[in-house]
Amino acid sequence: MSREQVRYLLGTPLIDSLFTDDRWRYLYYHDHSDKTEKRLLIIHFYNGRVARIEQRFNDSEGEG
């Protein structure tokens, strides 16, 4: 998948890397009935194509 296709599906990355152009980061929150999870989706590119997708989770309860 190309960068243009990723941008079309996910939108402009919220976190732009100033030092490297080979990964885009998307920060979002997933609400469950009892807690909210903060998640980070990282798209790694190689030669302008998606090479790897990484997802990180960070649980946080309540607001904030």
PEURCOR-V117843 format. One record per residue. N is the residue number from 1. RES is the residue in one small letter. SS is DSSP state (h for helix, s for strand, l for the rest). PSI is psi in radians with two decimals (NA if undefined). OMEGA is omega in whole degrees, -180 to 180 (none if undefined). Layout:
BEGIN
n = <N,N>
res = <RES,RES>
ss = <SS,SS>
psi = <PSI,PSI>
omega = <OMEGA,OMEGA>
END
This chain:
BEGIN
n = <1,2,3,4,5,6,7,8,9,10,11,12,13,14,15,16,17,18,19,20,21,22,23,24,25,26,27,28,29,30,31,32,33,34,35,36,37,38,39,40,41,42,43,44,45,46,47,48,49,50,51,52,53,54,55,56,57,58,59,60,61,62,63,64>
res = <m,s,r,e,q,v,r,y,l,l,g,t,p,l,i,d,s,l,f,t,d,d,r,w,r,y,l,y,y,h,d,h,s,d,k,t,e,k,r,l,l,i,i,h,f,y,n,g,r,v,a,r,i,e,q,r,f,n,d,s,e,g,e,g>
ss = <l,s,h,h,h,h,h,h,h,h,l,l,l,l,s,l,l,l,l,l,l,l,s,s,s,s,s,s,s,s,s,l,l,l,l,s,s,s,s,s,s,s,s,s,s,s,l,l,s,s,s,s,s,s,s,s,s,s,s,s,l,l,l,l>
psi = <2.43,2.96,-0.70,-0.68,-0.70,-0.77,-0.65,-0.74,-0.72,-0.23,-3.07,2.32,2.44,-0.54,1.90,2.30,2.21,-0.41,-0.38,2.54,0.15,0.11,2.52,2.49,2.37,2.14,2.31,2.93,2.41,2.06,2.23,3.05,-0.54,-0.13,2.90,2.29,2.30,2.21,2.61,2.18,2.19,2.13,2.09,2.35,2.62,2.13,0.67,0.13,2.69,2.20,-0.58,2.58,2.27,2.44,2.30,2.50,2.52,1.76,2.40,2.27,2.62,-2.79,2.78,NA>
omega = <-178,177,180,179,178,179,178,-178,-173,-177,179,179,-179,-178,180,178,-180,-172,-179,-179,-174,176,176,-179,177,179,178,-180,177,-179,171,-179,-176,-179,177,178,173,-176,178,177,-179,178,179,180,172,-177,176,-179,178,179,-176,176,-178,178,179,-179,175,-178,173,-178,177,-179,175,none>
END
